[in-house]
């Protein structure tokens, strides 16, 4: 007779093909139980008695396959300890599922971008790893498009579990929108209840990422069809509970949870901004959580079901404390196999830092300071160097036998997964100020729905004082370039990375730049040359950006709710 595991795989494959619901057996996690036994056991469940079901979530792992240094904010200072690693995540997930077979495991995006192994294999190495982790459901994140639409479809299509996304459509050209690329929803039948899942990813991907990455895809705002699919799940599919899995960023998810279209959504299990929500943020229509990044955490939502209805919920953020966990042997073996060809180059030491490297502070941080120092060293004639406000890259804080912190080739890919060409242009002082106001509003807009994913853009050669929580257009208090107040009419040279598909007169999301041209250097080549000549480096943030109405150690852009990053 067909084994229950085979039955489960069959049901998963059905889910990937249909536009309806993928039905997962409530007893699918029980090994060596055949279908007949499963039916008998299910029939024996007394639905009038409380049953606990669990939903486990990972997100934004960014291809960090090994334990890594992680930053925590405790007692007003940064502390570091080892967390994460796929083999350690696997052990935790298996243990949690063994404790409660009524468990559903999801990943909500950014699973194919963020490391050298991913770049070298264009994501292929991660397909068997993710399949071995035995997820039940996936949502594409904003970085799943990094290798283009077709590659995204191939990678996600190679995963065993269903994929849902309720706002990504095929672009048929000439503004025509085709069908959804992925099924819009799925349903988990468990303990007599029907739990419906919708999935939304960031509609700003064509602006946040290089435009050519997502060519062929049309994204819509969740508000466009959210109420429709909530109605489908509630009234057509008769789901008693609706969960949105989202890759929108915590601010956007909070805004959505307060929007009328979100009525009927009980929980938003979010991702994208790497925030660590330890207790649900209660909004007007839904509760919102987000479980950190890099495999350092697992979010655990427990629901109590009686007579097919969810009567209670509880949530906790579990730390993947790798030193205290025995790694899963099968996953560990798979990781070694996939990395073996590239291991030597990934671990090659390029240089050293004398201080911990991390990227968690919203305003300035050592990683971007090091990137800016390298650009300024290589191109001293440029007035202003810019570095995007990326969030990815786990910290690097552990010294080796030299007493300094090694910077490997792999870590350069962690910091800068795309080896972009370095590009220069000229802009007026007025353009710079207007651009800064726009960038600061993207981070600190009072209206959470207007916050753009990412932190404050980083810069060198320019000093800016600003009020984060002032009105739009009134945040910048002063700008100096080379210690001289900015001249609105003067032209300044700037440098940043080229983005594939941007107009020729755009640089770092700044429109209308003049004399834009590529150099012969890439970000990686500049970093390697700089470290070779200057190691060990001490990239202490230089306070080029001074926030006047919040601490320089600000760790989140989220305000107005009961939440603290730690």
VEXZAVEX-904853 format. One line per field, with one value per residue (C-alpha): residue number from 0; residue in one letter; x, z, y. Coordinates in nm, 3 decimals. Last residue first. Example, Ala and Ser with C-alpha at 12.3 -4.5 7.8 and 13.67 -1.06 7.14 Angstrom:
2
seq	(1;0)
type	(S;A)
east	(1.367;1.230)
up	(0.714;0.780)
north	(-0.106;-0.450)
END
This chain:
566
seq	(565;564;563;562;561;560;559;558;557;556;555;554;553;552;551;550;549;548;547;546;545;544;543;542;541;540;539;538;537;536;535;534;533;532;531;530;529;528;527;526;525;524;523;522;521;520;519;518;517;516;515;514;513;512;511;510;509;508;507;506;505;504;503;502;501;500;499;498;497;496;495;494;493;492;491;490;489;488;487;486;485;484;483;482;481;480;479;478;477;476;475;474;473;472;471;470;469;468;467;466;465;464;463;462;461;460;459;458;457;456;455;454;453;452;451;450;449;448;447;446;445;444;443;442;441;440;439;438;437;436;435;434;433;432;431;430;429;428;427;426;425;424;423;422;421;420;419;418;417;416;415;414;413;412;411;410;409;408;407;406;405;404;403;402;401;400;399;398;397;396;395;394;393;392;391;390;389;388;387;386;385;384;383;382;381;380;379;378;377;376;375;374;373;372;371;370;369;368;367;366;365;364;363;362;361;360;359;358;357;356;355;354;353;352;351;350;349;348;347;346;345;344;343;342;341;340;339;338;337;336;335;334;333;332;331;330;329;328;327;326;325;324;323;322;321;320;319;318;317;316;315;314;313;312;311;310;309;308;307;306;305;304;303;302;301;300;299;298;297;296;295;294;293;292;291;290;289;288;287;286;285;284;283;282;281;280;279;278;277;276;275;274;273;272;271;270;269;268;267;266;265;264;263;262;261;260;259;258;257;256;255;254;253;252;251;250;249;248;247;246;245;244;243;242;241;240;239;238;237;236;235;234;233;232;231;230;229;228;227;226;225;224;223;222;221;220;219;218;217;216;215;214;213;212;211;210;209;208;207;206;205;204;203;202;201;200;199;198;197;196;195;194;193;192;191;190;189;188;187;186;185;184;183;182;181;180;179;178;177;176;175;174;173;172;171;170;169;168;167;166;165;164;163;162;161;160;159;158;157;156;155;154;153;152;151;150;149;148;147;146;145;144;143;142;141;140;139;138;137;136;135;134;133;132;131;130;129;128;127;126;125;124;123;122;121;120;119;118;117;116;115;114;113;112;111;110;109;108;107;106;105;104;103;102;101;100;99;98;97;96;95;94;93;92;91;90;89;88;87;86;85;84;83;82;81;80;79;78;77;76;75;74;73;72;71;70;69;68;67;66;65;64;63;62;61;60;59;58;57;56;55;54;53;52;51;50;49;48;47;46;45;44;43;42;41;40;39;38;37;36;35;34;33;32;31;30;29;28;27;26;25;24;23;22;21;20;19;18;17;16;15;14;13;12;11;10;9;8;7;6;5;4;3;2;1;0)
type	(X;X;X;X;X;X;X;X;X;X;X;X;X;X;X;X;X;X;X;X;X;X;X;X;X;X;X;X;X;X;X;X;X;X;X;X;X;X;X;X;X;X;X;X;X;X;X;X;X;X;X;X;X;X;X;X;X;X;X;X;X;X;X;X;X;X;X;X;X;X;X;X;X;X;X;X;X;X;X;X;X;X;X;X;X;X;X;X;X;X;X;X;X;X;X;X;X;X;X;X;X;X;X;X;X;X;X;X;X;X;X;X;X;X;X;X;X;X;X;X;X;X;X;X;X;X;X;X;X;X;X;X;X;X;X;X;X;X;X;X;X;X;X;X;X;X;X;X;X;X;X;X;X;X;X;X;X;X;X;X;X;X;X;X;X;X;X;X;X;X;X;X;X;X;X;X;X;X;X;X;X;X;X;X;X;X;X;X;X;X;X;X;X;X;X;X;X;X;X;X;X;X;X;X;X;X;X;X;X;X;X;X;X;X;X;X;X;X;X;X;X;X;X;X;X;X;X;X;X;X;X;X;X;X;X;X;X;X;X;X;X;X;X;X;X;X;X;X;X;X;X;X;X;X;X;X;X;X;X;X;X;X;X;X;X;X;X;X;X;X;X;X;X;X;X;X;X;X;X;X;X;X;X;X;X;X;X;X;X;X;X;X;X;X;X;X;X;X;X;X;X;X;X;X;X;X;X;X;X;X;X;X;X;X;X;X;X;X;X;X;X;X;X;X;X;X;X;X;X;X;X;X;X;X;X;X;X;X;X;X;X;X;X;X;X;X;X;X;X;X;X;X;X;X;X;X;X;X;X;X;X;X;X;X;X;X;X;X;X;X;X;X;X;X;X;X;X;X;X;X;X;X;X;X;X;X;X;X;X;X;X;X;X;X;X;X;X;X;X;X;X;X;X;X;X;X;X;X;X;X;X;X;X;X;X;X;X;X;X;X;X;X;X;X;X;X;X;X;X;X;X;X;X;X;X;X;X;X;X;X;X;X;X;X;X;X;X;X;X;X;X;X;X;X;X;X;X;X;X;X;X;X;X;X;X;X;X;X;X;X;X;X;X;X;X;X;X;X;X;X;X;X;X;X;X;X;X;X;X;X;X;X;X;X;X;X;X;X;X;X;X;X;X;X;X;X;X;X;X;X;X;X;X;X;X;X;X;X;X;X;X;X;X;X;X;X;X;X;X;X;X;X;X;X;X;X;X;X;X;X;X;X;X;X;X;X;X;X;X;X;X;X;X;X;X;X;X;X;X;X;X;X;X;X;X;X)
east	(1.634;1.408;1.130;0.759;0.440;0.328;0.377;0.716;0.886;1.209;1.414;1.756;1.827;2.181;2.226;1.952;1.646;1.556;1.879;1.997;2.348;2.457;2.828;2.878;3.207;3.106;3.417;3.556;3.882;4.078;4.346;4.410;4.480;4.630;4.466;4.150;4.115;4.186;3.932;3.663;3.715;3.701;3.383;3.204;3.297;3.558;3.601;3.388;3.038;2.903;2.643;2.713;2.416;2.168;1.797;1.660;1.827;1.726;2.094;2.185;1.937;2.000;2.068;1.735;1.765;1.755;2.041;2.133;2.479;2.645;2.720;2.940;2.865;3.028;2.886;2.740;2.683;2.346;2.208;2.546;2.601;2.764;3.141;3.299;3.388;3.019;2.787;2.417;2.193;1.848;1.709;1.372;1.143;1.037;0.799;0.726;0.970;1.024;1.374;1.511;1.825;2.192;2.383;2.757;2.874;3.203;3.079;2.724;2.479;2.114;1.890;1.738;1.552;1.197;1.009;0.780;0.466;0.226;0.356;0.220;0.459;0.727;1.062;1.249;1.109;1.074;1.449;1.510;1.276;1.431;1.777;1.679;1.551;1.874;2.095;1.900;1.940;2.315;2.331;2.415;2.702;2.745;2.958;2.902;3.065;2.957;2.754;2.881;2.537;2.552;2.717;2.757;2.715;2.920;3.202;3.158;3.222;3.554;3.646;3.688;3.875;3.824;4.152;4.340;4.564;4.442;4.092;3.860;3.479;3.262;3.112;2.748;2.479;2.438;2.107;1.956;2.062;2.052;2.236;2.592;2.686;3.018;3.026;3.289;3.471;3.843;3.941;3.819;3.977;4.010;3.663;3.512;3.689;3.587;3.227;3.229;3.389;3.135;2.863;2.978;3.051;2.701;2.518;2.152;1.930;2.171;2.179;2.459;2.741;3.120;3.293;3.617;3.982;3.883;4.083;4.155;4.073;4.057;3.957;3.664;3.431;3.719;3.809;3.448;3.335;3.335;3.252;2.950;2.677;2.824;2.901;2.547;2.398;2.600;2.483;2.123;2.145;2.325;2.083;2.296;2.295;2.172;2.314;2.588;2.323;2.085;1.813;1.613;1.239;0.995;0.669;0.303;-0.026;-0.373;-0.722;-1.066;-0.987;-1.301;-1.346;-1.529;-1.246;-0.909;-0.629;-0.373;0.000;0.218;0.591;0.841;1.181;1.492;1.856;1.790;1.937;1.642;1.400;1.064;0.793;0.455;0.125;-0.219;-0.512;-0.806;-0.736;-0.376;-0.225;0.150;0.216;0.485;0.849;0.863;1.218;1.245;1.432;1.258;1.135;0.896;0.547;0.308;-0.009;-0.282;-0.662;-0.745;-1.121;-1.091;-0.770;-0.947;-1.040;-0.671;-0.515;-0.348;-0.223;-0.041;0.114;0.228;0.372;0.573;0.687;0.810;0.606;0.694;0.363;0.192;-0.170;-0.361;-0.734;-0.929;-1.265;-1.224;-1.552;-1.397;-1.664;-1.752;-1.433;-1.165;-1.337;-1.430;-1.072;-0.976;-1.195;-1.094;-0.726;-0.768;-0.652;-0.556;-0.251;-0.097;-0.029;0.290;0.334;0.614;0.793;1.098;1.152;1.533;1.541;1.424;1.723;1.559;1.365;1.172;1.065;1.013;0.766;0.472;0.633;0.503;0.156;0.040;-0.302;-0.345;-0.673;-0.699;-0.983;-1.058;-1.145;-0.806;-0.633;-0.729;-0.467;-0.587;-0.391;-0.415;-0.344;-0.168;0.153;0.222;-0.123;-0.271;-0.200;-0.185;-0.173;0.028;0.158;0.324;0.185;0.320;0.253;0.105;0.232;-0.028;-0.175;0.143;0.138;0.396;0.311;0.574;0.821;1.051;1.162;0.893;1.049;1.384;1.245;1.000;1.270;1.502;1.236;1.170;1.529;1.829;1.751;1.377;1.357;1.488;1.146;1.029;0.847;0.608;0.651;0.442;0.478;0.855;1.042;1.393;1.518;1.330;1.503;1.845;1.762;1.666;1.943;2.229;2.037;2.033;2.230;2.495;2.788;2.556;2.382;2.710;2.843;2.560;2.249;1.977;1.768;1.559;1.439;1.085;0.812;0.911;0.639;0.611;0.274;0.242;-0.024;0.249;0.313;0.624;0.766;0.703;0.891;1.180;1.192;1.192;1.465;1.690;1.633;1.721;2.049;2.132;2.027;2.256;2.132;2.282;2.618;2.634;2.691;2.609;2.523;2.447;2.158;2.090;2.065;2.058;2.135;2.372;2.433;2.756;2.694;2.585;2.606;2.369;2.313;2.123;1.935;1.742;1.483;1.200;1.127;0.783;0.635;0.257;0.129;-0.202;-0.338;-0.661;-0.927;-1.197;-1.520;-1.334;-1.283;-1.023;-1.096;-1.185;-0.840;-0.682;-0.889;-0.807;-0.436;-0.440;-0.589;-0.335;-0.031;0.158;0.535;0.609;0.347;0.384;0.096;-0.154;-0.360;-0.338;-0.248;-0.501;-0.363;-0.631;-0.724;-0.510;-0.377;-0.029;0.178;-0.089;-0.110;0.264;0.219;-0.059;0.164;0.448;0.211;0.090;0.448;0.508;0.187;0.310;0.112;0.000)
up	(2.020;1.799;2.000;1.921;2.073;1.783;1.672;1.512;1.281;1.117;1.328;1.494;1.593;1.735;1.626;1.876;1.757;1.689;1.544;1.317;1.195;0.866;0.793;1.146;1.064;1.117;1.229;0.943;1.105;0.829;0.854;0.566;0.350;0.018;-0.019;0.145;-0.108;-0.407;-0.289;-0.216;-0.548;-0.745;-0.564;-0.627;-0.994;-1.171;-1.533;-1.469;-1.601;-1.717;-1.621;-1.762;-1.586;-1.333;-1.406;-1.155;-0.833;-0.760;-0.691;-1.035;-1.306;-1.638;-1.840;-1.730;-1.490;-1.637;-1.445;-1.155;-1.169;-0.832;-0.677;-0.739;-0.728;-0.882;-0.771;-0.981;-0.807;-0.824;-0.485;-0.315;-0.025;0.283;0.283;0.499;0.193;0.102;0.367;0.408;0.679;0.833;0.605;0.731;0.588;0.258;0.419;0.772;1.059;1.216;1.094;1.171;0.964;0.965;0.651;0.586;0.232;0.126;0.223;0.193;0.319;0.210;0.516;0.560;0.323;0.216;0.132;0.386;0.228;0.383;0.728;0.693;0.910;0.646;0.803;0.555;0.218;0.355;0.412;0.050;-0.082;0.131;0.027;-0.341;-0.304;-0.132;-0.391;-0.682;-0.537;-0.499;-0.865;-0.997;-1.183;-1.261;-1.180;-1.200;-1.031;-1.201;-0.979;-0.823;-0.695;-0.368;-0.199;0.176;0.166;-0.156;0.023;0.307;0.067;-0.039;0.325;0.567;0.871;1.208;1.381;1.659;1.404;1.517;1.394;1.524;1.546;1.464;1.117;1.117;0.888;0.543;0.417;0.509;0.213;0.242;-0.086;-0.077;-0.209;-0.265;-0.288;-0.433;-0.664;-0.717;-0.451;-0.666;-0.527;-0.171;-0.179;-0.307;-0.039;0.238;0.117;0.132;0.478;0.607;0.459;0.672;0.983;1.021;0.974;0.994;1.035;1.248;1.169;0.914;1.093;1.099;1.435;1.468;1.368;1.019;0.805;0.441;0.144;0.332;0.101;0.258;-0.042;-0.282;-0.103;-0.049;-0.409;-0.526;-0.176;-0.116;-0.244;-0.090;0.244;0.261;0.179;0.454;0.706;0.596;0.651;0.985;1.140;1.359;1.736;1.898;2.189;1.989;1.719;1.927;1.663;1.862;1.888;1.848;2.023;1.935;2.098;1.953;2.080;1.966;1.616;1.489;1.353;1.661;1.886;1.754;1.953;1.731;1.797;1.595;1.607;1.437;1.382;1.435;1.330;0.984;0.823;0.924;1.192;1.255;1.152;1.326;1.262;1.417;1.200;1.158;1.367;1.453;1.729;1.693;1.794;2.057;1.978;1.647;1.519;1.209;0.904;0.676;0.416;0.612;0.747;0.901;0.889;1.113;1.129;0.783;0.776;0.738;0.548;0.283;0.563;0.615;0.962;0.886;0.561;0.743;0.982;0.688;0.513;0.821;0.877;0.524;0.231;0.211;0.332;0.445;0.508;0.740;0.726;0.982;0.962;0.596;0.420;0.072;-0.087;0.202;0.401;0.148;-0.149;0.058;0.175;-0.191;-0.298;-0.003;-0.096;-0.468;-0.526;-0.164;-0.201;-0.450;-0.788;-0.937;-1.310;-1.412;-1.746;-1.632;-1.261;-1.266;-1.540;-1.300;-1.063;-0.727;-0.515;-0.801;-0.991;-0.650;-0.528;-0.528;-0.233;-0.200;-0.101;-0.011;0.099;0.333;0.445;0.756;0.739;1.074;1.174;1.336;1.012;0.657;0.532;0.242;-0.037;-0.207;-0.520;-0.723;-0.873;-1.188;-1.176;-1.522;-1.776;-1.743;-2.057;-2.037;-2.391;-2.296;-2.163;-1.813;-1.612;-1.273;-0.915;-0.656;-0.483;-0.439;-0.341;-0.377;-0.304;-0.164;-0.368;-0.483;-0.845;-0.954;-0.724;-0.899;-1.252;-1.206;-1.058;-1.344;-1.594;-1.415;-1.382;-1.171;-0.886;-0.911;-0.577;-0.416;-0.334;-0.171;-0.324;-0.076;0.014;0.173;0.343;0.400;0.414;0.504;0.242;-0.026;0.083;0.058;-0.272;-0.428;-0.264;-0.489;-0.796;-0.687;-0.981;-0.894;-0.841;-0.721;-0.464;-0.331;-0.308;-0.076;-0.047;-0.285;-0.331;-0.009;-0.001;0.087;0.329;0.433;0.576;0.804;0.909;1.233;1.356;1.433;1.759;1.959;1.654;1.451;1.701;1.704;1.326;1.294;1.555;1.394;1.050;1.175;1.302;0.966;0.789;0.995;1.248;1.556;1.712;1.965;1.962;2.198;2.096;2.373;2.556;2.802;2.520;2.146;1.971;1.679;1.517;1.430;1.190;1.182;0.826;0.525;0.496;0.165;0.232;0.531;0.474;0.627;0.853;0.986;1.195;1.211;1.499;1.570;1.919;1.956;2.211;2.257;2.058;1.753;1.912;1.682;1.608;1.246;1.195;1.338;1.114;0.804;0.886;0.939;0.593;0.434;0.578;0.881;0.852;0.955;1.111;0.952;0.711;0.993;0.918;0.546;0.335;0.086;-0.183;-0.271;-0.608;-0.890;-0.944;-1.038;-0.730;-0.497;-0.684;-0.629;-0.255;-0.246;-0.419;-0.177;0.114;-0.034;-0.071;0.296;0.393;0.219;-0.072;0.000)
north	(4.285;4.495;4.657;4.647;4.783;5.001;5.361;5.311;5.061;5.183;4.946;4.922;5.283;5.293;5.655;5.737;5.931;6.294;6.434;6.152;6.225;6.072;6.108;5.986;5.812;5.450;5.256;5.050;4.935;4.763;4.495;4.500;4.806;4.691;4.349;4.478;4.760;4.535;4.279;4.538;4.719;4.393;4.292;4.622;4.612;4.823;4.929;5.238;5.285;5.618;5.877;6.224;6.385;6.247;6.291;6.043;5.926;5.565;5.482;5.620;5.717;5.895;5.577;5.433;5.136;4.786;4.628;4.852;5.012;5.058;5.397;5.702;6.073;6.381;6.714;6.997;7.331;7.503;7.399;7.467;7.229;7.371;7.298;7.024;6.811;6.820;6.959;6.903;7.048;7.006;6.735;6.618;6.884;6.731;6.484;6.595;6.535;6.195;6.119;6.462;6.510;6.605;6.511;6.493;6.414;6.260;5.913;5.779;5.517;5.493;5.476;5.131;4.904;4.823;5.143;5.304;5.453;5.200;5.295;5.648;5.848;5.794;5.700;5.480;5.582;5.935;5.941;5.839;6.108;6.382;6.264;6.279;6.635;6.738;6.570;6.716;7.067;7.015;6.928;6.584;6.422;6.053;5.748;5.372;5.074;4.752;4.524;4.202;4.103;3.910;4.210;4.159;3.781;3.771;3.956;3.707;3.419;3.570;3.573;3.860;3.728;3.900;3.986;3.808;3.639;3.294;3.374;3.645;3.594;3.896;3.861;3.968;3.823;3.976;4.121;4.458;4.671;5.051;5.112;5.244;5.589;5.766;6.146;6.382;6.139;6.209;5.956;5.663;5.346;5.472;5.631;5.308;5.105;5.344;5.322;4.942;4.944;5.197;4.975;4.684;4.895;5.045;5.373;5.488;5.181;4.980;4.608;4.576;4.399;4.371;4.337;4.537;4.477;4.368;4.130;4.052;3.828;3.496;3.210;3.026;3.055;2.979;2.656;2.548;2.585;2.223;2.096;2.322;2.091;1.776;1.938;2.076;1.735;1.566;1.827;1.777;1.402;1.438;1.686;1.911;1.857;2.176;2.377;2.552;2.624;2.833;2.857;3.112;3.049;3.337;3.259;3.282;3.184;3.139;3.060;2.943;2.822;2.649;2.297;2.171;2.293;2.411;2.575;2.748;2.756;2.993;2.923;3.156;3.001;3.210;3.252;3.106;3.420;3.641;3.760;3.593;3.845;3.877;4.057;4.015;4.110;4.349;4.657;4.570;4.358;4.320;3.961;3.900;3.833;4.018;4.002;4.223;4.091;4.343;4.092;3.867;3.828;3.579;3.789;3.650;3.646;3.777;3.839;4.215;4.286;4.494;4.737;4.835;4.810;4.475;4.629;4.908;4.655;4.441;4.744;4.840;4.480;4.425;4.295;3.928;3.791;3.474;3.564;3.336;3.272;3.069;2.888;2.805;2.737;2.709;2.926;3.156;3.208;3.118;3.283;3.590;3.626;3.590;3.881;4.102;4.057;4.129;4.487;4.560;4.335;4.579;4.424;4.285;4.229;3.994;3.965;4.161;4.097;4.096;4.361;4.631;4.600;4.546;4.794;4.953;4.640;4.466;4.730;4.485;4.303;3.949;3.833;3.483;3.356;3.058;2.898;2.682;2.429;2.268;1.911;1.853;1.966;2.048;2.293;2.506;2.675;3.011;3.212;2.942;3.073;3.277;3.438;3.461;3.733;4.109;4.321;4.643;4.609;4.282;3.954;4.015;3.699;3.783;3.804;3.914;3.607;3.411;3.046;2.774;2.412;2.174;1.969;2.247;2.223;2.470;2.729;2.694;2.671;2.958;3.179;3.089;3.192;3.522;3.638;3.532;3.774;3.713;3.527;3.848;4.002;3.680;3.384;3.215;2.849;2.572;2.235;2.242;1.913;2.032;1.785;1.980;2.301;2.138;1.966;2.304;2.507;2.403;2.526;2.890;3.026;2.762;2.999;3.277;3.054;2.919;3.275;3.375;3.594;3.488;3.171;3.156;3.514;3.405;3.312;2.961;2.737;2.436;2.287;2.090;1.848;1.593;1.782;1.692;1.517;1.830;2.044;1.798;1.782;2.162;2.197;1.937;2.090;2.438;2.296;2.137;2.458;2.682;2.933;3.093;3.177;3.459;3.834;4.120;4.475;4.721;4.884;4.604;4.349;4.408;4.080;4.035;3.698;3.518;3.233;2.872;2.738;2.742;3.114;3.108;3.433;3.289;3.562;3.359;3.065;2.982;2.702;2.659;2.448;2.274;2.218;2.018;2.107;1.840;1.856;1.729;1.387;1.237;0.869;0.938;1.078;0.765;0.542;0.748;0.745;0.368;0.325;0.558;0.387;0.509;0.462;0.822;1.044;1.388;1.340;1.297;1.605;1.522;1.823;1.954;2.183;2.435;2.566;2.693;2.345;2.229;2.301;2.165;1.836;1.797;1.847;1.589;1.337;1.410;1.347;1.022;0.912;0.992;0.806;0.495;0.353;0.000)
END
